[in-house]
Amino acid sequence: MFVVLPLSAAAAPYAALVMDARTGKVLHARNADTRLHPASLTKMMTLYIAFEAVERGEIDLDTMVRISKNAAAEPPSKLGLKAGQRIKLRYLLRAAAVKSANDAATAIGEAIEGSEAKFARRMNRTAKALGMTRTTFKNAHGLTESGHLSTARDMTILGRHVLYDYPQYYNLFSRRSTNAGVREVANTNRRLLAAYKGADGIKTGYTRAAGFNLVASAERGNERVIATVFGGRSSASRNAKVAELLDLGFRRSPSNAPVRKPDAPVYAATGSGRAAPGTAGKTIRLVTAVRKSLRPVARPGSTEPAPVIVAVKDDITEALAAAKAVTKTPAPEKTADAAPAPAAPPAKTPKARPSDLVLAAAAPADTADPQPEVVTRISTSGGRHWGINVGRYGSRYQAERVLLKTALNEMATLDGSLRKVIKRNSGYDANFMGMSRDTAELACRRLQARNVTCFMIGPG
């Protein structure tokens, strides 16, 4: 529910925080943990998740995003997108970061998660993983909505993560203007960027309920400071207060403090087949579980295991002929395509047997000659109905490439699993199937330790 306050509403509460960006040390705070309306500071989280999704292959900067009626109907500030229009994701990111366009922010969330509600849930999971303990998001743009709240401390933490986690995209916030695809747009923070030495971002915000908000960062020499203000009475007074807080930060911060980048968010697997916090936020259930082993069932009454040949070439008939040759009596036997051979030495097969052809469990000479069993694929029976998901990608090729790369990097746990790409409405899921639950849990833990997206897929 959106809340529209009357023009006579009381001034928004004031809160502020100053942090040494290099170390994360708080240099000044006032009402820093009071939950207030963040307004368009919200878009920092929308953009953070978008950067994350691009880097993980969930979506591409050149993906053509279709604008929904919901996105097109967002009130200003907006880019003026029309329902049904298609525009590249990169232009939506520019519009959200520079112009603070609400229609662009909503379109970003819907493109990544399918709906704004699902995107808001991902925003909250990501906030929790970043240590934003007093923040609750309800939308992707920041327009006032019941329960959509944050704090000066949490927004400063988020600004620091944007700066250090995705430095390749941080330049968006310092552009005085940019091409947003349909037109050139000006930066809502251009006055502070022009007036304050070293300022290079990050994000403004305003609603009647919130007042004038700003998270700003500036760098001078070896020093970098982040200042956050909630509840300014005007853009001019807010900018003046932020400049004062940045000055305070530069005075109080040491000249040569070491840079200690914030820890990357860790999205732990739930172990229940549900999406881990911070992932795409989707529950994927196995709909094509392997129900039947490809391995032939042993014949009734067999007391000795049948000879097993691991076929390493496509000619299964030839492999069967080789098996018969070693299980019969020493007298050579002619095959359909072999030339007659003298009594000694034994007849040769038409082609040399590969050096890696493995023969095992040959039947004793006094038993009947059983038909050899040929194993061409590892069985996934015996409770191996679990799997893991390592992301959603824009094309089948991307998903298959990630599966191959992941399999090579994690052979210890993924060896023997089945790589499977499943097409969804919003992309292609990259899955490893045919695993036991213990193996799937272990694989996810090992992948997450290397900051690879992973969550388990249960049977059923």
N, C-alpha and C positions, 0 to 999 in steps of 0.2 A: 504494500500500500504506500503510495507516494503522499507525502505531507507537504502541503503548500501553506506557508505561514503568512499572516497579514503583514502589510508594510509597517504597521506599528509594533511589530514584534520586538521584544527586548533584545539588546545586543547579545551576541553569542558569547559564551564563556571563553576566557583567554587561557591558553596553555602554550608553553615553549620548552624547547630543549636544544642544547648545543653539544655536539659530539666531535671529538677528534676522529676523523674518518680512518686514519691509519691504524689506530689501536682499538677503537670502539669505546674509549673512555668518555664518560659524560662529564662535560666541563661546566654546565649550568642546566638547571631544570626548574620549571615552575608548572605545577599542575600537570606534570608530564604523564601521569597514569590515569588521568580523568578521561572517561570514555565520552567522546564528542563526535559530531558529524564530520567525516573527513572530506566531503564533497569530492572534487575531481582528483584529489590525491589518490583516490581509489584506482585511477587509471595506471598508477605505477605498478600495481599488482596485475592488472590486466596485461600490461606490456611485459612484465617479468615472465608471466606464464607463456605469453606468445613467443618471447625469445627462447624460453625453455623448449617449447614445442617445436620450433624451427630447428634448434640444435639437435633434438632427439629424432628428427625425421618424421614427426607427426604431421607436419604441414610444411609447405615450401613458401618462400617469400613471393614467388611468382604464381602461387595458387590463385585462380580466379574465384573470388568469393561472391556468392549470390546474395544480394541484400534482401532481407525479409521485410514483411510489412511491419513487424515489431521494431526492427532496427530503424527503418525509414521514419517511423512515427515518433522517435525520441525527440524531446524538446531541445532547443538550443542550450548551449553552443553545439552546432552541428555542421557537417560538411555539405548537407543538402542532398544526400543520396536518395534515390528513388527505389521503391519496391520492384524487385525483379532485375535491377541493374547488376552488372558484374564488374568487379574491380579487383585489382591485384592486392594481395595481403600487404605488400610493402607500403602501398599508399594509405591503407587503413592505419598502419602503425604510425606513419608520419602524421596523419591527421589527429590521432589520439594523443600523441606525444607533444606535438607543437601547438595545434589549435585547441586541444582538449575537446575534440568532437565526440558528442555522446552517441550519435548514430554509428560512427566508426568503431567505438569501443564495444557496443552491443554486437555489431557484425563480427568483430574479432572473436568474442566469446562464443557466438553461435557457430562460427566456422570451425573452432577447435573442439567444442564439446557437443554440438548439435542443438543446444538450447541455452538460454541465459541462466536458467535455474541450475542446470548441471554445471555450467561454468562457475557459478557462484559457489557451489559445493567444492569444486576444485580450488577456488581461491581460498576458501577456509582451510582446506587441508594443507595448502602450500603455506599459508600464514602460520599455521601451527608448526610446520617443519622449520620455518625460519625463526621461530621463537617469538612471534607476535602474539602474546598470551591474552591480550585484552581487545582483540579485533574480531569483528563479525561482519562478513560481507553478504549483501543480499542482491547486488547487481554489479555489472561490469563498468558502469560509468560514474557512479557516485552521487546521482541525484537523491535527494533526501527520501529515505524509506525507513519505516519503523524497524529498529534493530540493526540498522546499518551503521556501525560505530567503530571508532578506532581511537588511538591516543597519540600524543606527540612522540612518545618514546617508540611505539610500534612503527609509526611512519618513518621515523629516523632510521630505525633498523632496516626497514624495507628499502629506503633510499640508498643506504650503504651497500646492501646486497645488489641492487641494480647496478651500482657503480663498479663493484668488484667482480660480481659473478658474470656479467655480460658487458665488459668494457668495449667490445666491438660494436655494440649498439648504442652506447652511452652518448655518442655525438649527436644523436637525434634531439636530445634535450637542450643542446646549446645552439641550435640553428635559429637564427632570427626569423627566417621564413623558409618554406620548403614547398616543393611540388607535390601535391596530394592527389595527383592523377587527373582530377576534374578541374582543379584550379590551384593557384598559388595561395598558401595560407601563412599568416603571420603568427609568431610565437606569443602566447599570452604572458610570457615572462620576459619579454624583450626589454622592458624598461630597466629591470634589475641587471640583466645581462649586459646592458650598455653602460649602466652607471657604476657598477661595483667591480673593482679590479679583481680579476681572477675568477669571477663567477662563470660557471659553465653548465648550470642546470639547477633544480631538477624539474619540479612540477608545481603549478598553481592550482587553486581550487576555490570555488565560491558557490554558495547557496545562501538563501536568507537564514536558514537554520544554522549553518556552519559559520557564517561570516567569511572573511577573506583569509584563506589558508595558503601556506607555502612551505615546501621543503626545498631548500637551496643548498648548493655546494659550491665552494670556491677553493682554488689552489693558488698558493703563493710560495714559490721556491720548493722546499721539501715538505711544506705543511699543507694539509687539506682538512677543511672543517665543513661539517654539515649542520645547518640550523633549521629548526622547524617551528612554525608559528601556526596556532589555531586561533580563530576568532578575531582577526583584525577588523577594524571598523571601515577601512577603505583600502583600495589597492595601494595608494600612496603611503598611508600610515603603516600598512603591513610591510611594504618594501623597506621603509625606514627602520622599522623594528628588526627585520631580518638582517639588514646591514649592520645595525648595532650589535646584534648577537654574533654575527660573523667576526666583527672586530674583536669582541670579547673572546671568541674562540681562538683567534690568532694570537692574542695576548697571552692566553693561558696555556696554549699547547706548546710543548717543547719543539725546538728547531729540528732536531734530528731523531725523532722517535722512529723505531722500526715499523715497517708496514706489516701488520698482522691481519691478513684478509679474513673475512668471516668464513666460518665453515659452510660448505655447500649443504643444502637441505638434504636430510636423509629420510627417505620414504620407506619405512619398514613394512615388510610383507605381513599381512594379517594371518596367514596360514589357514584361511577358511575358503579360499577360492575367490574372495572379493578383492576389488582393486585396492592396492596399497595407497596410503595417503600421498597425495601429490602426483599420482599417476593420472592417466586420462579420466579416471573416475568412472569407469565402466565395469560392469560385472559381465564377464564372458564365461559362458558355460559350454562345455564340450558337447557338440551336437552330432559329431561323427566319431564317437568313441570306437576304438577297435574292439569288436566283440568276438572275433574269431581269429584264432592263431593261423598263420600261414604255414605252420609246420605240420606235416602229416601226422595223424594220430597213430600210435603204435598198434600193430595188429593184435587182436585178442589172442591170448595164450602164449605170447612170445615171452620166453624166459631170458633170452639174451638180447641186449640192445642191438638194433639193426645197424649195419655199417652206415656211417655218416660221412658224406663228402661235402666239404665247403666249396661250393662252385665259385671260381674266380674268373670265369669267362662265360660268355653268353651261350655257348654250345652245350646245353644240358645233356643232349643225347651222347655226345662224346664223353662227358664226365661219367655217365652211367656205364658206358662201355668200359671205361678205365676201371670202374669199381668192380665189374664182373670179372675182369681180367685178373684182379688180385685176390678174389674170393674163391675162384674155382681151383681145380687141381692143376698141377704144374703143366699138364699138356696144353699147348696153346690152342686157342679157339679162334676161328675165323670170324671176322665181323663183316658187315655188309659192304664196307668200303675199304677193307684191308686186303693186301695181296697175300697169297699162300706163303707160309714160312716153313723152314725145315724144322725137324724135331727139336733141335737145339741150335742156337739159343732160342728162348721163347719169342713168339711173334711180337712185333712192335706195332704200336698204334700208328695211324697215319701221321699224326703230329706228335712232337715231343711233349710229354706231360709237363705242365708248368712246374717250376721249382717250388712254388708256394701252395701246390695242391696238397691238402692235408687229408690223410686217411686215418680213420679211427674206428675202434671197436669192430674189427673184422670178425666174422663168424668162424667158429672152429671148423675144421675140415669134415668132421663127421656129422655135421648138422645140415639141414636143407639149406639151399642157397636162397636167402631172403632177398627181396627186392631192396636195393640200397635206398636210403632216404637222402634226399637232396635238400639242403637248407640254403635258401636264397635270400632270406631276410630274418632278422632277429624277431622272435616272438614278442608281442606286447601283452600276452596274457598274464595271469597270475597277479592281478591287482595293479597292473601297470596302466591305469586309466587316468592318471594325473598328467598335468602338463604345466608349462609356464608361458607367460606372454612377455615379450621383450619390446613391445611398442606397437604403435599404429602409424602407418606410413602412407604417403600420398600415392604410391604406385606399387604394383606387385614386384617390380624389379627392385625397388628400394627395400621392401620387406625381405625378399629372398637374399639380397646382399647382406643385410644385417644378420639374418639367420646364419649364413655361412661364416661370416666374420666371428659371430659369437660362438659358434660351434668349434671353430679352430682355436679360439682363445680359452675355451672352457671345456676341453676334451675330457677332463677327469670326471665330470658329472654328466655331460651331455652326450657322451659317446653311446651310441645305440638308440638314442631318441629319434623320433621322426619329425623332420622339419615340415611345417604346414603353414601355408598362407591362407587366411580366411578373409574374403571380401566383405566389408561392412559398408553401410551407407556413407560413412565419413572417412573411409580409407581401407587399408589392408592390414589386418592383424598378423604379426609375426609370432608364431607359436612353436614350441617344442612339445610334442605329444609322446604318449607311450612310456610314461615314467611312473615310478612308484611315488607315493606321497613323500617319503623320506628323501628320495633323490631330488624331487622337485623343490622341497624346502631347502636342501643343501645348495642346489644350483642357484636359487634366488638369493640366498645369503651371500654366496661368493660373488655373484654379479653385482649386487647392491653395494658390496664393499668396494667395488671399482666404479661406483656411481653410474651403473647401468640400470635403466628402468627394468623392473621385473616384478611380476606378481603371479601367484599360482592360479591354475585353472583346475577346478574339481571335476570329478566324474558326474555324469547325469545330464 
